[in-house]
Amino acid sequence: MPAGAAGDGEPAGAGGPDSTGIPNSTGGSDRGIGSDVRVDRTGPVATVTLDRPDRLNAQTPRTWAALREAGRSPPGDIRVVVVRGEGRAFSAGLDRAAFSPDGPLAGLATAPRERAEASIRGFQEAFGWLRRPDLVSVAAVQGHAIGAGFQLALACDLRVLADDALLCMAETTLGLVPDLGGTAPLVETVGYSRALEICLTGRRVGAGEALRLGLATVVVPRSELAAATDDLVAAVLAAPRDAAVETKALLLGARGRSLAEQEAAERAAQVRRLRDLAVAAGAAVPDD
């Protein structure tokens, strides 16, 4: 079945995919005509904005196509991606109009299984690129982050929440499942039992509880969300890029390795870093 939870936004029609990407030049902006997503760049930081405030940034396959395109080939000097929503909500979830008889998701239930799963795989790619080791992704969340909105926030490495943020995994209560890659990071963050309770009840998790559960990196007053996000981004950028990339790769891979395998990965990464630093200082290193 299709991805995401029905959101609180009013229905809106969904069109075809628009092409958008991270601009190559600093200070640039890109947005496909009619796209639900705006992409801006300032130096090594790209800001991806869900831009349907009149619908509380409810998502459609067009949204996912734009997000997937943004992550397809980001410029090599981009280090941080900030994901935000325009207006009073981060994202109220999947636009219910997508399920209408003439909506873009209407045919998934009757499509051959392989074709339906391939479509959902494409939707998942819209979020999956945010976990790339060479990027650090930061979600700036205000108001509702429901269903697909919650999963988009979970796809990010770090989450700055305004004090009015409400997180909800509503899919199961609607007869569906979370299928945009949100189940794994939810379990990893809060544990199996709490993740199950959050999904099966579909209850809303406030900012304070999110902070206690580890779903929020920090919680700030709504008026300070942009400034707090900027501060976190600046702190992340203070770390040398190559060391940050190696560290994120180690942490991402840790859950799939034994302790011995993880220690071996640490050794290899550290040798690479030591040699890179030595070369930068003008020293010769072995070529092995």
C-alpha positions as CSV (number, residue, x, y, z in Angstrom):
1,M,0.0,0.0,0.0
2,P,1.1,3.6,-0.5
3,A,3.3,5.5,1.8
4,G,2.5,8.0,4.6
5,A,-0.4,8.9,6.7
6,A,-3.4,11.0,5.7
7,G,-2.6,14.5,7.0
8,D,-4.5,17.3,8.6
9,G,-4.1,19.5,5.5
10,E,-7.0,20.2,3.1
11,P,-7.0,18.0,0.0
12,A,-5.2,19.3,-3.0
13,G,-4.7,17.8,-6.5
14,A,-1.4,16.1,-7.3
15,G,0.3,16.7,-10.5
16,G,3.3,15.1,-12.2
17,P,6.9,15.3,-11.0
18,D,8.8,18.5,-11.3
19,S,12.6,18.7,-11.6
20,T,14.5,20.5,-8.9
21,G,17.9,20.2,-7.4
22,I,20.5,21.8,-5.1
23,P,22.0,24.8,-6.9
24,N,25.6,24.6,-7.8
25,S,26.4,28.2,-6.9
26,T,26.3,29.5,-3.4
27,G,23.4,31.8,-2.7
28,G,21.4,30.1,-5.4
29,S,17.8,28.8,-5.4
30,D,16.0,26.3,-7.5
31,R,12.4,25.3,-7.8
32,G,10.6,23.5,-10.5
33,I,7.5,25.2,-11.9
34,G,4.6,24.2,-9.7
35,S,6.8,22.2,-7.5
36,D,5.9,21.5,-3.8
37,V,9.6,21.9,-2.8
38,R,12.0,24.8,-2.8
39,V,15.7,24.4,-2.6
40,D,18.1,27.2,-1.5
41,R,21.8,27.2,-1.0
42,T,24.1,29.3,1.2
43,G,27.7,28.2,1.1
44,P,28.0,24.5,2.2
45,V,24.4,24.5,3.4
46,A,21.4,23.5,1.3
47,T,17.9,24.2,2.7
48,V,15.0,22.1,1.4
49,T,11.6,23.6,2.1
50,L,8.3,21.9,1.8
51,D,6.3,24.8,0.3
52,R,2.6,24.1,0.5
53,P,1.7,26.1,3.5
54,D,-1.9,26.4,2.6
55,R,-2.1,22.6,2.8
56,L,0.1,22.3,5.9
57,N,2.8,20.9,3.6
58,A,0.8,17.8,2.9
59,Q,2.9,15.5,0.7
60,T,2.1,14.0,-2.7
61,P,4.1,11.8,-5.1
62,R,5.1,15.2,-6.8
63,T,6.6,16.2,-3.4
64,W,8.6,12.9,-3.3
65,A,9.8,13.3,-6.9
66,A,11.1,16.8,-6.1
67,L,12.8,15.6,-2.9
68,R,14.3,12.6,-4.8
69,E,15.6,14.9,-7.5
70,A,17.1,17.3,-4.9
71,G,19.2,14.4,-3.5
72,R,20.2,12.9,-6.8
73,S,23.4,14.8,-7.4
74,P,24.1,17.4,-4.7
75,P,27.2,19.5,-5.4
76,G,30.3,18.1,-3.7
77,D,30.8,21.1,-1.5
78,I,27.4,20.7,0.2
79,R,28.0,19.5,3.8
80,V,24.6,20.1,5.6
81,V,21.1,19.8,4.4
82,V,18.3,21.5,6.4
83,V,14.8,20.3,5.8
84,R,12.0,22.6,6.9
85,G,8.3,23.3,6.2
86,E,6.9,26.7,5.2
87,G,4.2,28.1,7.4
88,R,2.7,26.8,10.6
89,A,3.4,23.1,10.1
90,F,6.4,21.0,9.1
91,S,4.2,18.5,7.2
92,A,0.7,17.2,8.0
93,G,1.4,14.0,6.2
94,L,0.1,12.5,2.9
95,D,-2.4,14.6,1.0
96,R,-5.6,12.6,1.2
97,A,-6.5,13.6,-2.4
98,A,-3.7,11.2,-3.6
99,F,-6.1,8.3,-2.7
100,S,-9.0,9.7,-4.7
101,P,-10.2,7.6,-7.7
102,D,-8.2,9.8,-10.0
103,G,-5.3,10.5,-7.6
104,P,-1.7,9.4,-8.3
105,L,-1.8,6.5,-5.7
106,A,-5.2,5.1,-6.7
107,G,-3.8,2.4,-8.9
108,L,-1.2,0.9,-6.5
109,A,-3.6,-1.6,-4.9
110,T,-4.6,-3.1,-8.2
111,A,-1.1,-2.9,-9.8
112,P,1.1,-6.0,-10.1
113,R,3.0,-6.5,-6.9
114,E,6.4,-5.9,-8.5
115,R,5.2,-2.6,-10.0
116,A,3.6,-1.4,-6.8
117,E,6.7,-2.2,-4.8
118,A,8.9,-0.4,-7.3
119,S,6.7,2.7,-7.0
120,I,7.0,2.7,-3.3
121,R,10.8,2.2,-3.6
122,G,10.9,5.4,-5.6
123,F,8.9,7.2,-2.8
124,Q,11.4,5.9,-0.2
125,E,14.3,7.3,-2.2
126,A,12.9,10.8,-1.6
127,F,13.9,10.4,2.1
128,G,16.8,7.9,2.0
129,W,19.4,10.2,0.5
130,L,19.3,12.3,3.7
131,R,21.2,9.5,5.5
132,R,24.2,9.7,3.1
133,P,27.5,9.6,5.1
134,D,28.9,12.7,3.2
135,L,25.9,14.9,4.3
136,V,24.5,15.8,7.7
137,S,20.8,16.4,7.6
138,V,18.9,18.6,10.1
139,A,15.1,18.7,10.3
140,A,13.6,22.0,11.7
141,V,10.2,21.0,12.9
142,Q,7.3,23.2,13.9
143,G,3.7,22.3,14.4
144,H,2.4,19.0,12.9
145,A,4.8,16.3,11.7
146,I,2.3,13.6,10.9
147,G,2.8,10.3,9.1
148,A,5.0,11.1,6.1
149,G,6.0,14.3,7.9
150,F,7.2,12.4,10.9
151,Q,9.1,9.9,8.7
152,L,10.8,12.8,6.9
153,A,11.9,14.2,10.2
154,L,13.2,10.7,11.2
155,A,15.1,10.5,7.9
156,C,17.3,13.4,9.2
157,D,20.3,12.9,11.4
158,L,19.4,15.7,13.8
159,R,16.0,17.2,14.7
160,V,15.4,20.7,16.1
161,L,11.9,21.0,17.4
162,A,9.8,24.0,18.2
163,D,7.9,23.7,21.4
164,D,4.6,23.4,19.5
165,A,5.8,20.4,17.5
166,L,3.6,17.3,17.5
167,L,4.9,14.0,16.1
168,C,2.5,11.3,15.0
169,M,2.8,8.0,13.1
170,A,-0.8,7.7,12.0
171,E,-0.5,5.1,9.2
172,T,-1.4,2.0,11.2
173,T,-4.6,3.5,12.6
174,L,-5.6,4.2,9.0
175,G,-5.1,0.5,8.0
176,L,-1.7,1.2,6.4
177,V,2.0,0.9,7.6
178,P,4.8,3.4,7.7
179,D,6.7,2.8,4.5
180,L,8.9,5.8,3.9
181,G,11.9,4.4,5.8
182,G,10.6,5.6,9.2
183,T,10.3,2.3,11.1
184,A,14.1,1.6,11.5
185,P,15.1,5.0,12.8
186,L,12.1,5.0,15.1
187,V,13.0,1.7,16.7
188,E,16.7,2.7,16.9
189,T,15.8,5.9,18.7
190,V,13.1,4.9,21.1
191,G,13.3,1.1,21.3
192,Y,10.9,-1.5,20.0
193,S,8.3,-1.3,22.7
194,R,7.9,2.4,22.6
195,A,8.0,2.5,18.8
196,L,5.2,-0.1,18.7
197,E,3.1,1.9,21.1
198,I,3.6,5.1,19.1
199,C,2.7,3.4,15.8
200,L,-0.3,1.3,17.0
201,T,-2.0,4.1,19.0
202,G,-1.3,6.8,16.5
203,R,-1.0,9.2,19.4
204,R,0.7,12.6,19.2
205,V,4.1,13.0,20.8
206,G,4.7,16.5,22.0
207,A,8.1,18.3,21.9
208,G,8.9,17.7,25.6
209,E,8.3,13.9,25.3
210,A,10.2,13.9,22.0
211,L,13.2,15.4,23.7
212,R,13.0,12.8,26.5
213,L,12.8,9.9,24.0
214,G,15.6,11.2,21.9
215,L,13.4,12.1,18.9
216,A,14.5,15.7,19.3
217,T,18.1,16.9,19.5
218,V,16.9,20.1,21.1
219,V,13.6,21.9,21.8
220,V,13.3,25.6,21.6
221,P,10.5,28.2,21.5
222,R,8.9,28.5,18.2
223,S,10.3,32.0,17.7
224,E,13.8,30.7,18.1
225,L,13.6,27.7,15.7
226,A,15.5,29.3,12.8
227,A,18.2,30.6,15.1
228,A,18.6,27.3,16.9
229,T,18.9,25.5,13.6
230,D,21.5,27.9,12.4
231,D,23.5,27.4,15.6
232,L,23.4,23.6,15.3
233,V,24.4,23.8,11.6
234,A,27.4,26.1,12.5
235,A,28.5,23.6,15.2
236,V,28.3,20.7,12.8
237,L,30.3,22.7,10.2
238,A,33.0,23.4,12.7
239,A,34.2,19.7,12.5
240,P,36.6,19.0,9.6
241,R,34.6,17.6,6.7
242,D,36.5,14.4,6.1
243,A,36.5,13.5,9.8
244,A,32.8,14.2,10.0
245,V,32.2,11.9,7.0
246,E,34.2,9.1,8.5
247,T,32.5,9.4,11.8
248,K,29.0,9.4,10.4
249,A,29.9,6.3,8.3
250,L,31.2,4.5,11.4
251,L,28.0,5.3,13.4
252,L,25.7,4.3,10.5
253,G,27.5,1.0,10.1
254,A,27.7,0.2,13.8
255,R,24.3,-1.5,14.1
256,G,25.1,-4.0,11.4
257,R,28.5,-5.0,12.7
258,S,29.9,-7.1,15.5
259,L,32.1,-5.4,18.1
260,A,35.2,-6.9,16.4
261,E,34.0,-5.7,13.0
262,Q,33.3,-2.2,14.3
263,E,36.7,-2.0,15.9
264,A,38.2,-3.0,12.6
265,A,36.3,-0.3,10.8
266,E,37.4,2.2,13.4
267,R,41.1,1.2,12.9
268,A,40.8,1.5,9.1
269,A,39.1,4.9,9.3
270,Q,41.6,6.2,11.8
271,V,44.6,5.2,9.6
272,R,43.0,7.0,6.7
273,R,42.5,10.1,8.8
274,L,46.1,10.0,10.2
275,R,47.6,9.6,6.7
276,D,45.4,12.4,5.3
277,L,46.6,14.8,8.1
278,A,50.2,13.7,7.6
279,V,50.0,14.4,3.8
280,A,48.4,17.8,4.5
281,A,51.4,18.6,6.8
282,G,53.8,17.6,4.0
283,A,54.8,14.2,5.3
284,A,55.3,11.1,3.1
285,V,53.0,8.1,3.9
286,P,53.1,4.5,2.7
287,D,51.2,3.7,-0.5
288,D,49.5,0.5,0.6
